[in-house]
Amino acid sequence: MQEIFESKLQSKLPNLGTTIFTTMSALSNEHKAINLSQGFPDFPLDTQFEDILKQNLSKNVHQYAPMMGLPKLRDAIQKLISREHNRQLSIDEILITSGATQAIFTAIQALVNKDDEVIIIDPAYDCYAPAVKLVGGKCVHIPLNQKFELDLERIKSALNDNTRMLILNNPHNPTGAVFGKDQLKKLVGILNQFPNCLVLSDEVYEFINFTNEAITMHQFESLQNRLITVSSFGKTLHVTGWKVGYLTAPKHLISEIAKVHQYLVFSVNHYAQESIADYLNIVDIDTISRMYNQKRTLLQGLLENSRFNLLPCSGTYFQLIDYSDISQEKDVDFAIWLTKEIGVATIPISVFFKEEFSQKVLRLCFAKSEETLTQAAQRLCQI
Ligand SMILES: Cc1ncc(COP(=O)(O)O)c(C=O)c1O
């Protein structure tokens, strides 16, 4: 019986195993390593946020929330986007989602059709390609150049009448690169020649930007009727376990996205939405970049005398380290060795590429307490 079932089951994602984040975190637990692999903070919530949570516990916020999200949260997001990104949206252009991942998946499900081409910039966050494949779309992978900048020539030559969507992530995971206004302007100049191509801009690290550059795609008026932006409160407010995020899109697109959202999720955690809305009214968003900048400086200082070479990090909470002075092993093998023998779990970055990537580079997450970073750096400096 089991055999008959298996012979009829055709995997929709045959080449996909467990994600590298799950694998490295499991290995880290097994070897009691310090986990700098997965991108989540290990420090407590702001006490003001905790107080809001305590107050809201006894409110009537434990049943289904409205399908598009709580109006008070969408209102707070509207103000945030107006203040921080200088764009005026109506709350009908904002949808609350179960994290950025669901926003991305839902937008692709709603807007990409079979055989449509979707440009993915490699190295890429791992949920993009499976979401495209599940709708029968074709992933067109364009790598960043050697300096981790957008390869505008290759993007231009990949665009054609079948390109339904381009997915951009800025600030960029895993490289920590920030594509500045100049690169973005040139990209938009190219996209203006392809008015049918939607732009899905994954901006989950929008408030962890150490440059003075405005990185949001909200700033480009010519794109606004085909732009979907994705954000994550997990990243912005250090609550990755809540899985609450949002997307913005013009009305003709968000109405299609909402049709999928309605049957995929319907309603996102009401208590979390209420609490985030209250917190957004009091939090100073600028403190986020400042706090992560201190952590970045601390880690970089601690690793200064190590044998690793630190690559530039302009945004996100990821620092890339080059280990080519230490070993010529492949990055996956070296990351496993580092976890087992040195006790520090990292992420090998070749897994984010479709094409072969042979540089000897690992990703460290510095969204960690000072103590965790110091201990991890001490171990890394022993090598
Ligand atoms: C680039 C990028 N996009 C999306 C996500 C997913 O965010 P969420 O946890 O809100 O689903 C992540 C999480 O690591 C990410 O790094």
Ligand as a Chemical Component Dictionary entry (heavy atoms), coordinates in Angstrom:
data_LIG
# 
_chem_comp.id                   LIG 
_chem_comp.type                 NON-POLYMER 
_chem_comp.pdbx_formal_charge   0 
_chem_comp.three_letter_code    LIG 
# 
loop_
_chem_comp_atom.comp_id 
_chem_comp_atom.atom_id 
_chem_comp_atom.alt_atom_id 
_chem_comp_atom.type_symbol 
_chem_comp_atom.charge 
_chem_comp_atom.model_Cartn_x 
_chem_comp_atom.model_Cartn_y 
_chem_comp_atom.model_Cartn_z 
_chem_comp_atom.pdbx_ordinal 
LIG C1 C1 C 0 15.629 38.547 3.353 1  
LIG C2 C2 C 0 14.571 37.941 4.219 2  
LIG N1 N1 N 0 13.298 37.961 3.792 3  
LIG C3 C3 C 0 12.309 37.427 4.518 4  
LIG C4 C4 C 0 12.567 36.846 5.748 5  
LIG C5 C5 C 0 11.438 36.233 6.513 6  
LIG O1 O1 O 0 10.932 37.049 7.516 7  
LIG P1 P1 P 0 9.788  36.511 8.491 8  
LIG O2 O2 O 0 10.473 35.793 9.613 9  
LIG O3 O3 O 0 9.051  37.730 8.919 10 
LIG O4 O4 O 0 8.938  35.578 7.697 11 
LIG C6 C6 C 0 13.871 36.792 6.220 12 
LIG C7 C7 C 0 14.180 36.116 7.493 13 
LIG O5 O5 O 0 15.294 35.749 7.802 14 
LIG C8 C8 C 0 14.904 37.362 5.446 15 
LIG O6 O6 O 0 16.176 37.338 5.833 16 
# 
loop_
_chem_comp_bond.comp_id 
_chem_comp_bond.atom_id_1 
_chem_comp_bond.atom_id_2 
_chem_comp_bond.value_order 
_chem_comp_bond.pdbx_ordinal 
LIG C1 C2 SING 1  
LIG C2 N1 SING 2  
LIG C2 C8 DOUB 3  
LIG N1 C3 DOUB 4  
LIG C3 C4 SING 5  
LIG C4 C5 SING 6  
LIG C4 C6 DOUB 7  
LIG C5 O1 SING 8  
LIG O1 P1 SING 9  
LIG P1 O2 DOUB 10 
LIG P1 O3 SING 11 
LIG P1 O4 SING 12 
LIG C6 C7 SING 13 
LIG C6 C8 SING 14 
LIG C7 O5 DOUB 15 
LIG C8 O6 SING 16 
# 
